[in-house]
């Protein structure tokens, strides 16, 4: 079941928005809505800092370059996600409740 979910998620993410900036933003409309971006870094450690509406609950799924699930992060437990090891990372922002604009800086 987990492999099927991962394959479905990777299929959804194929038309990625490739980011080459240090500041990104998006908007999630409702529960279950997602947004995503790619970070390609040569740095061994990179902090990505998120902001989002206080009335919402947003999570971030981090995938490695081969689609490997590196973890789910509840932004209410910490708004900074540290990416380590360099390379390509896909970050998927997911609304667990609420809606609104999110930003990410790195």
Secondary structure, DSSP 8 states (H G I E B T S, - for coil): -HHHHHHHHHHHHSS--B--SSEEEEEE-STT-EEEEEEEE-SSEEEEEEE--TT-EEEEEEEETTS-EEEEEEGGG-SEEEEES-EEEEEEEEEEE--EEEEEE-
